[in-house]
């Protein structure tokens, strides 16, 4: 049975947290906001993920530059914020950037937000930051939600070194070339991908990167959040019919195996010769790739060489 003092403490805790959070937010909003550009991270799904500091900046900023003002108005309305907004996205950035720099030069405070997550991460904003810094104007980052980091930390793959590669090229040729460039990077790889291209991208990853462990995250922080884990070749088969999927995904891929753990060509050829005595060429390639945990494309190429010889 729970002791009475402990029960009272637990019952009081939520109310105390609400009171304290309100006090902290009120104190932040009461302070004047210094002039400059503020890069404000916003929720990627769950609106409760916004930070008190982000709310305080958005409440005090003289202008909010948003990737999509209609989308961002929902966030501001949810927290009762009324601020001047202006659109800033890849299609109007060249025209709007001088206007924003002019307001910063005039000593105003401007907050930059994207549709979701941290600005500049596969979103417009880099050139604005660069011009502001070149003009010796203050730039402050207000950290918070990030789909890439949320996926990385929940994937169950190494987190000590990682490389965020954003969106891969939409066509297979350039996409495979880009994957070849990343193939030997000694880091966990992170990609963003759209639903229509997910299946084909996974197939190219499996072919170029080999049967690495990977994870596919969707609907992060939302009610139907899911992280699907497995080898790239199996995930590619599972998500082959990506036309039925919606939204955007984060794909996390394990680093390459140590060279010492990678089977040499001689071992693969030896296993292929044995397998070809029992199976068809296609089945032999598949079984050897699975047994030795190497890319099927590599086994296939060595198999063709074996046939020619």
Secondary structure, 3 states (H helix, E strand, C coil): CCCHHHHHHHHHHHHHHHHHHHHHHHHHHHCCCCCEEEEECECCCCHHHCCHHHHHHHHHCCEEEECCHHHHHHHHHHCCCCCCEEECCCCCHHHHHHHHHHHHHCCCEEEEECCCECCCCCCCCHHHHHHHHHCCCCEEEECCCCHHHHHHHHCCCCCCCEEEEEECCCCHHHHHHHHHHHCCCCCEEEEEEEHHHHHHHHHHHHHHHCCCEEEEEECCCCCCCEEEEEEHHHHHHHCCCHHHCCCEEEEEECCCCCHHHCCCHHHHHHHHHHHHCCCCHHHHHHHHHHHHCCCHHHHHHHHHHHHHC
